[in-house]
Amino acid sequence: GDFVLVGDLMRAVTLLQYKTMEGSFEEIARDYNPNWMTAVEILDDDTFLGAENSFNLFVCQKDSAATNDEERQLMQEVAQFHLGDLVNVFRHGSLVMQHLGESTTQTFGSILYGTVGGAIGVITQISHELYDLLNQLQERLASTIKSVGKIDHSFWRSFSSEVKTEPAEGYIDGDLVELFLDLPRKDMEEVVSGLQLSSTSGTKSEVTTETIIKIVEDLTRIH
């Protein structure tokens, strides 16, 4: 409602709150990492999405439960990913109609992005349990599916700017995960063998090839 997210070329991401009575803005929190921003969007009251000029995406969070003002005003980057294209717009929305009951794989929200190269993509949030499973899956797919030019997947998706280069984290590469559906059945079973899904209670169970196929098919329907 009264939050305004600002992406500044020099100051990265700043969260402001509009004070109605005073008719002014108050700085609530800031990401102090030096990123030259090209687009920003609010995911929820504590979580914010950003794109910068080295073709990277990142997510930062503020800690509303912190015990002192200094900690509350400091945003922490919790996810980062090299997209490889310059994003210049984010919008809440979807490219497809979502039908209740069609998907059993739960996602939270949908952010569309557009790039200067003409690409349109979608970013959605998933549970920690599903993230852990898909992260295992994408690591196995990266070693199974050889990329054009034999570029290492983890190298390509690493957050890389003039200031730092760090491994990608907190993101699942949807383009890579979707390639699972193109594998021969034998390769599918080899990739899935031993994959485990954690429950909210902390217990783990092995998943079947059919389960992974269903999850990936559900995710393809969000675009």
Backbone hydrogen bonds in HBPLUS format (Angstrom, degrees):
<---DONOR---> <-ACCEPTOR-->    atom                        ^
c    i                          cat <-CA-CA->   ^        H-A-AA   ^      H-
h    n   atom  resd res      DA  || num        DHA   H-A  angle D-A-AA Bond
n    s   type  num  typ     dist DA aas  dist angle  dist       angle   num
A0018-TYR N   A0002-ASP O   2.89 MM  16  5.34 167.0  1.90 157.0 160.8     1
A0004-VAL N   A0016-LEU O   2.80 MM  12  5.04 160.0  1.84 144.9 146.8     2
A0016-LEU N   A0004-VAL O   2.79 MM  12  5.04 175.2  1.79 159.1 160.2     3
A0006-VAL N   A0014-THR O   2.82 MM   8  5.17 172.3  1.83 163.4 165.5     4
A0014-THR N   A0006-VAL O   2.95 MM   8  5.17 158.9  1.99 149.8 155.9     5
A0008-ASP N   A0012-ALA O   2.84 MM   4  5.15 168.0  1.85 157.5 157.8     6
A0031-ASP N   A0013-VAL O   2.93 MM  18  5.37 167.3  1.94 160.0 161.4     7
A0015-LEU N   A0029-ALA O   2.83 MM  14  5.22 176.6  1.84 155.9 157.0     8
A0028-ILE N   A0015-LEU O   2.77 MM  13  5.52 169.7  1.78 157.3 160.1     9
A0029-ALA N   A0015-LEU O   3.43 MM  14  5.22 158.4  2.49 130.6 134.8    10
A0017-GLN N   A0026-GLU O   2.81 MM   9  5.22 151.3  1.90 143.7 153.4    11
A0026-GLU N   A0017-GLN O   2.87 MM   9  5.22 157.1  1.92 142.8 150.2    12
A0019-LYS N   A0024-SER O   2.72 MM   5  5.35 175.6  1.72 177.7 178.2    13
A0023-GLY N   A0019-LYS O   2.75 MM   4  5.62 131.9  1.98 146.1 160.5    14
A0024-SER N   A0019-LYS O   3.30 MM   5  5.35 145.5  2.42 136.6 142.7    15
A0030-ARG N   A0073-GLN O   2.87 MM  43  6.14 148.7  1.97 145.3 147.6    16
A0075-MET N   A0030-ARG O   2.89 MM  45  5.40 171.7  1.90 135.5 132.8    17
A0053-ASN N   A0036-TRP O   2.93 MM  17  5.77 144.6  2.06 156.0 166.7    18
A0038-THR N   A0051-ALA O   2.82 MM  13  5.62 165.3  1.84 146.2 144.0    19
A0051-ALA N   A0039-ALA O   2.93 MM  12  5.21 147.4  2.04 156.9 152.7    20
A0041-GLU N   A0049-LEU O   2.93 MM   8  5.16 143.9  2.06 147.8 148.5    21
A0049-LEU N   A0041-GLU O   2.83 MM   8  5.16 168.3  1.85 162.5 164.7    22
A0043-LEU N   A0047-THR O   2.91 MM   4  5.36 153.4  1.98 142.6 147.5    23
A0044-ASP N   A0047-THR O   3.19 MM   3  5.18 161.0  2.23 136.9 137.6    24
A0047-THR N   A0044-ASP O   3.31 MM   3  5.18 146.6  2.43  99.7 108.8    25
A0062-LYS N   A0046-ASP O   2.98 MM  16  5.22 149.7  2.07 138.5 147.8    26
A0048-PHE N   A0060-CYS O   2.85 MM  12  5.36 158.7  1.89 163.1 169.1    27
A0060-CYS N   A0048-PHE O   2.90 MM  12  5.36 157.2  1.95 150.8 157.9    28
A0050-GLY N   A0058-PHE O   2.84 MM   8  5.34 159.0  1.89 165.5 164.3    29
A0058-PHE N   A0050-GLY O   2.95 MM   8  5.34 152.3  2.02 149.0 150.3    30
A0052-GLU N   A0056-ASN O   3.13 MM   4  5.70 157.3  2.18 151.2 156.3    31
A0055-PHE N   A0052-GLU O   3.21 MM   3  6.02 136.7  2.41 128.2 129.5    32
A0083-LEU N   A0055-PHE O   2.91 MM  28  5.73 137.0  2.10 147.2 160.4    33
A0084-GLY N   A0055-PHE O   3.11 MM  29  4.97 161.8  2.14 142.1 144.4    34
A0057-LEU N   A0081-PHE O   2.78 MM  24  5.26 166.8  1.79 163.9 168.5    35
A0081-PHE N   A0057-LEU O   2.95 MM  24  5.26 148.6  2.05 157.4 154.1    36
A0059-VAL N   A0079-ALA O   2.91 MM  20  5.01 154.5  1.97 134.8 136.2    37
A0078-VAL N   A0059-VAL O   2.81 MM  19  5.77 150.6  1.90 147.9 157.9    38
A0061-GLN N   A0076-GLN O   2.82 MM  15  5.34 153.5  1.89 144.2 150.3    39
A0076-GLN N   A0061-GLN O   2.82 MM  15  5.34 157.1  1.87 154.1 156.7    40
A0066-ALA N   A0063-ASP O   3.24 MM   3  5.51 167.3  2.25 110.7 113.5    41
A0072-ARG N   A0068-ASN O   3.15 MM   4  6.41 157.7  2.20 150.7 157.5    42
A0073-GLN N   A0069-ASP O   2.97 MM   4  6.10 141.3  2.13 147.7 156.7    43
A0074-LEU N   A0071-GLU O   3.30 MM   3  5.33 160.5  2.34 102.7 108.5    44
A0080-GLN N   A0169-GLU O   2.80 MM  89  5.46 154.0  1.87 149.3 155.8    45
A0169-GLU N   A0080-GLN O   3.02 MM  89  5.46 154.1  2.09 143.0 150.1    46
A0082-HIS N   A0157-ARG O   2.98 MM  75  4.55 151.0  2.07 122.5 124.2    47
A0116-VAL N   A0086-LEU O   2.95 MM  30  5.81 152.7  2.03 159.1 165.3    48
A0088-ASN N   A0114-GLY O   3.05 MM  26  6.22 158.4  2.10 150.6 156.6    49
A0114-GLY N   A0089-VAL O   3.03 MM  25  5.34 153.4  2.11 143.7 148.5    50
A0091-ARG N   A0112-LEU O   2.87 MM  21  5.17 148.9  1.96 148.6 152.3    51
A0112-LEU N   A0091-ARG O   2.71 MM  21  5.17 164.0  1.73 168.7 163.0    52
A0093-GLY N   A0110-SER O   2.99 MM  17  5.69 167.7  2.01 145.2 149.2    53
A0102-GLU N   A0099-HIS O   3.15 MM   3  5.66 162.7  2.19 132.2 135.0    54
A0108-PHE N   A0125-GLN O   2.75 MM  17  4.92 154.6  1.82 142.5 147.3    55
A0125-GLN N   A0108-PHE O   3.23 MM  17  4.92 158.7  2.28 132.9 136.4    56
A0111-ILE N   A0123-ILE O   2.84 MM  12  5.06 168.2  1.85 156.2 159.9    57
A0123-ILE N   A0111-ILE O   2.76 MM  12  5.06 153.7  1.83 148.1 157.1    58
A0113-TYR N   A0121-GLY O   2.93 MM   8  5.29 154.5  1.99 138.5 140.9    59
A0121-GLY N   A0113-TYR O   3.01 MM   8  5.29 157.9  2.06 143.4 149.6    60
A0115-THR N   A0119-ALA O   3.03 MM   4  5.27 144.3  2.16 150.3 153.5    61
A0118-GLY N   A0115-THR O   3.00 MM   3  5.37 163.1  2.03 112.0 116.0    62
A0131-TYR N   A0127-SER O   2.90 MM   4  6.10 156.3  1.95 149.0 156.6    63
A0132-ASP N   A0128-HIS O   2.97 MM   4  6.20 161.9  2.01 150.6 154.0    64
A0133-LEU N   A0129-GLU O   3.22 MM   4  6.49 156.9  2.28 143.0 148.8    65
A0134-LEU N   A0130-LEU O   2.91 MM   4  6.12 171.7  1.92 157.9 159.8    66
A0135-ASN N   A0131-TYR O   2.80 MM   4  5.89 145.9  1.92 150.2 160.1    67
A0136-GLN N   A0132-ASP O   3.17 MM   4  6.40 153.7  2.24 141.3 146.9    68
A0137-LEU N   A0133-LEU O   3.02 MM   4  6.34 156.7  2.08 145.6 152.7    69
A0138-GLN N   A0134-LEU O   2.82 MM   4  6.03 162.1  1.85 149.2 152.7    70
A0139-GLU N   A0135-ASN O   3.13 MM   4  6.26 152.6  2.21 142.3 149.2    71
A0140-ARG N   A0136-GLN O   3.15 MM   4  6.44 155.8  2.21 148.1 154.0    72
A0141-LEU N   A0137-LEU O   2.89 MM   4  6.15 158.5  1.94 152.6 159.4    73
A0142-ALA N   A0138-GLN O   2.90 MM   4  5.95 149.8  1.99 141.4 149.1    74
A0143-SER N   A0140-ARG O   3.22 MM   3  5.37 132.4  2.46  97.0 108.9    75
A0144-THR N   A0140-ARG O   3.04 MM   4  6.23 128.6  2.31 138.1 152.6    76
A0144-THR N   A0141-LEU O   3.08 MM   3  4.85 131.6  2.33  91.5 105.2    77
A0145-ILE N   A0141-LEU O   2.77 MM   4  5.69 176.0  1.77 158.9 159.3    78
A0150-LYS N   A0147-SER O   2.99 MM   3  5.01 156.5  2.05 124.9 123.4    79
A0156-TRP N   A0152-ASP O   2.97 MM   4  6.25 161.8  2.01 156.3 161.3    80
A0157-ARG N   A0153-HIS O   3.00 MM   4  6.18 160.2  2.04 156.2 160.7    81
A0158-SER N   A0155-PHE O   3.33 MM   3  5.32 156.6  2.39 100.1 106.9    82
A0159-PHE N   A0166-GLU O   2.81 MM   7  5.27 123.4  2.14 164.8 173.2    83
A0166-GLU N   A0159-PHE O   2.84 MM   7  5.27 154.4  1.91 150.0 158.1    84
A0161-SER N   A0164-LYS O   2.81 MM   3  5.41 162.3  1.84 163.3 169.2    85
A0176-LEU N   A0173-ASP O   3.14 MM   3  5.50 122.3  2.49 105.1 118.1    86
A0177-VAL N   A0173-ASP O   3.05 MM   4  6.35 168.8  2.06 158.7 161.8    87
A0178-GLU N   A0174-GLY O   2.97 MM   4  6.04 157.9  2.02 150.5 155.3    88
A0179-LEU N   A0176-LEU O   3.03 MM   3  5.40 140.4  2.19 106.9 118.0    89
A0180-PHE N   A0177-VAL O   3.07 MM   3  5.69 162.4  2.10 115.6 121.3    90
A0181-LEU N   A0178-GLU O   3.17 MM   3  5.98 149.5  2.26 120.5 124.8    91
A0182-ASP N   A0179-LEU O   3.00 MM   3  5.29 150.8  2.09 107.5 116.5    92
A0183-LEU N   A0180-PHE O   3.18 MM   3  5.50 163.3  2.21 111.0 116.2    93
A0187-ASP N   A0184-PRO O   3.01 MM   3  5.37 116.6  2.43 107.2 121.9    94
A0188-MET N   A0184-PRO O   2.95 MM   4  6.28 156.7  2.01 156.6 164.3    95
A0189-GLU N   A0185-ARG O   3.03 MM   4  6.31 162.1  2.06 155.3 158.1    96
A0190-GLU N   A0186-LYS O   3.12 MM   4  6.40 150.5  2.21 143.1 151.3    97
A0191-VAL N   A0187-ASP O   2.95 MM   4  6.17 157.9  2.00 152.0 157.3    98
A0192-VAL N   A0188-MET O   2.96 MM   4  6.20 157.1  2.01 152.6 159.0    99
A0193-SER N   A0189-GLU O   3.00 MM   4  5.92 141.5  2.15 140.7 149.7   100
A0195-LEU N   A0192-VAL O   2.86 MM   3  5.48 167.6  1.88 148.2 148.8   101
A0207-VAL N   A0195-LEU O   3.08 MM  12  6.01 154.0  2.15 148.0 151.3   102
A0197-LEU N   A0205-SER O   2.84 MM   8  5.50 165.7  1.86 157.5 156.6   103
A0205-SER N   A0197-LEU O   3.11 MM   8  5.50 150.8  2.20 135.7 143.8   104
A0199-SER N   A0203-THR O   2.78 MM   4  5.46 154.6  1.85 160.8 169.2   105
A0202-GLY N   A0199-SER O   2.99 MM   3  5.26 158.6  2.03 108.5 115.5   106
A0212-ILE N   A0208-THR O   3.21 MM   4  6.61 159.7  2.26 150.7 154.6   107
A0213-ILE N   A0209-THR O   2.94 MM   4  6.20 161.9  1.97 153.2 158.6   108
A0214-LYS N   A0210-GLU O   2.96 MM   4  6.15 161.4  1.99 147.7 152.3   109
A0215-ILE N   A0211-THR O   2.98 MM   4  6.25 159.7  2.02 149.6 155.1   110
A0216-VAL N   A0212-ILE O   2.93 MM   4  6.10 173.4  1.93 158.1 159.6   111
A0217-GLU N   A0213-ILE O   2.88 MM   4  6.01 161.2  1.91 151.1 157.1   112
A0218-ASP N   A0214-LYS O   2.92 MM   4  6.07 156.2  1.98 146.5 153.0   113
A0219-LEU N   A0215-ILE O   3.01 MM   4  6.32 154.9  2.08 148.2 154.9   114
A0220-THR N   A0216-VAL O   2.98 MM   4  6.28 144.0  2.11 146.0 155.9   115
A0221-ARG N   A0218-ASP O   3.15 MM   3  5.40 141.6  2.30 101.0 111.7   116
A0222-ILE N   A0219-LEU O   3.26 MM   3  5.69 165.8  2.28 110.5 114.7   117
A0223-HIS N   A0220-THR O   3.47 MM   3  6.12 168.0  2.48 112.7 115.6   118
